């Protein structure tokens, strides 16, 4: 817990929940289990920097970099950098659940969650993995004022992907579209700006509601998932 920011806690927990609902996932050999995660590299908790910033800022609000270096640096929480590593969710979750197969961590802004799920899809489709966990997590609560006035929210969603069978509930097909997922906008209106987790949370909400949903794989192709 000492190296988990709020976003990492949400992500690791979401992976645990996703696997708890996947039947016989642990029967898959560890080297055939893949994991793909979307994150935002925002560093550790901003509160960990406050002691250093306070001692380095004048009464008029000007930050002195020389004072920050001489007096402020030693006041930064020693785990601040480690807590902010972008691949913490992937590292902790993969080690906890013994995922030794293909994996990747994406830090490509709002597209990160989409990239994670699409790469997991292709990893299973191309035979590089028998089972993949994919999704994204973000906590923008502490950065609300930096997102063009949008209220910062937080959320995480992860999916377990494996080879489809006729008896499976979800049907997967490829179709062409450039439309943004409508429920992604709806989720932001209700939950606040979710950063890289926006798409995956919207996708999860759409699937849980029983509606069809679509995942963009590229500028021309998207993955269509419907009941």
N, C-alpha and C positions, 0 to 999 in steps of 0.2 A: 504493500500500500504506500510505502514511502516514496516510490518512484512512479506513482500513478497520479496524473492530473485527472480532473473531472472527466475529460474526454476519453482518457484511457480507461478509467473505471467503467464508463458507459459501454465502451467497445468490448472490453473483456467480458463484461456481464452479458452483453448481447450475443456474443459467440457461444457462451455457456448455455443460454436459453435456446438458441437455435439448435445446438447439438442435442439438448435434452428432449427436443421434439422430433428428432430424426431416429427412426427405428434402425437398430443394428449398425449404426455408423462405426462403432468401435470394432466391428468384425473386418473392416477394410484394413489391410496392412498399412502401417504408418508411412511407408515410403510411397504409397499410392494415395495419400491424403494431401490435398492442396489447400492453400489459404491465400486469399487476396483481399487486401484492406485499403480503403481510401481514408486519408487523414489530411489535416491541415497543420503544417509545421509552424505553429505559433509560439513555440517555446513553452517554458513552464508556467506556473501560475503567476500572473502579474503581481500578486501581492508579495511574492518573494523578492521582488525588486524594489518595493516601496522604501525600506530602510535606507538603501543606497541612494535612491533618488531624493529622498527627503533631506539627507545631510548634504547633498550636492546641489540643491536648488536654493537660490537666494529668495529673500522675502518678496522680490519683484517678479518671481517666477522664472528667472533665467537659470538654465542648467549649466554648471561649470564642469566640463569634461575633465579638467585637471584635478578638481576636487573629487570627482567621481572616481578617478583612478587612484588617488592617494588615500581618500577616506571612505569612499563609498563601496569600492570593490569588495573589501573584506566583510561588508555587512550583507552581501548577497547570500541567500540560502545555498549551502554547498551542493545540494542536489538539484538546483534549479535547471542546469543544462541537461542533466540526465533525465529529469522528469519531462523535459520538452522534446526528447528525441521522437522523430516522426514515426519510427517503426516500433514503438513500445507495444502497441496493441498486437501487432503481428508476432513480435518476439515472445511476449508473455503468453498469449493464447496458444501459439504453436507449441511452446514448451510444455504448457499445462496439459494439453490434450494429445501430445506426441504426434504432431503433424510434421512429417519429414520429407514430403514431396514438393512439387512445384509451388512456388509462392512469389509474391511481389507486394510491394507497398507503393501506393500511388499518392503523390502530392501535387496534383494538377488542378487545384481549386475545386469548383463545383462539379467538374467532370470526373473527379476521382472515384466516386462510388459507382458511376456508370462503367468506368474502365475496369474496376475490380470485378464486377459481376460479369461483364462481357468476356474478360479473360478467363474467368472460372468456367464459364459456359464452353468456350472453345477448348479449354484444357480437357474437359470431360469428353466433348464431341470428338476431339482428335486423339483420344486415348492416352493423353499424358497423365491423367489422374482418374481414379475410379469415383472419387468423391471430393468435392471442394466446398469450402465455406468462404463466402464472399459478402462484403458489405462495407459500411462506412460508419464513422462516429465523429461527432463534433460537438463542442460546447462553445457557443458564442456569447454567453451571458455576460462575461467580463469585458467584451469588446463592442458592446451595443453602439456606442457613439461613433465608432469607426466605420460603420457599414451604411453610410449615406443616410443616416437617420432611421434606419430600420431597427426594430427591436430584436435583440439577439436572443436566440433560443438554444436548445440543446436536444440532441437525440441520437439514436443509433439503431441500425437495423442490419441483420445478417441473415443470409439464406444458405441452405444446404443444397447443393446441386449434385445430381448423379444421373446416370444413364436412364433415359425414360423407357417406360414399359407401357403397353396398351392399357393396363389397369390403373396407371397413375392418374391422379386427379387433374393435374395441369397439363395442357397441351401447348407445345412450343413450336412456333413457326417463324419464318423470316418474312418480313414485309417491308415495303419502302415508305418512309415518311420522314419529315423534318420537324414535325410538331413537337412542342414541349409538352411533357406530361401535365395535364390539367390539374391533377391532384397534387402536383408539386407546388403549384401556386397556392392551392387551397391549404396545404399543410403549413406553408409559411405564414399565411394569414392567421391561422389558429395557434401555431406553436412558436412563431418567431423565426428569424433567419437561422437556418440550420447548417449553413456552410456546405461542406462536402457531403454531409449526411442528408441534405434536402431530398435528393432524388430517391435514395434507398428507403427513406422513411415514407415518402409518398407512395412508392411502389408497394411497400408492405401494407400500408393502410388500404390501398386499392385492392390488393389480393385478399386481405382479410374481410373486406366488405363484400367479396364475391363478384366484383366487377372485373372486366378484362383490363390488362395493363400492358404497356409497351416499353421496352428498354432499347435505347438507341445504341447500336453497335458501331456506327460510323455516321458520316454525314448523309449517307444514302440508305443504310440498313438499320433496322431496329429489331430487337427480339420481342416477339409478341407472345405474351403469356396470358392465357384465358382459361376459365374453368371448363 
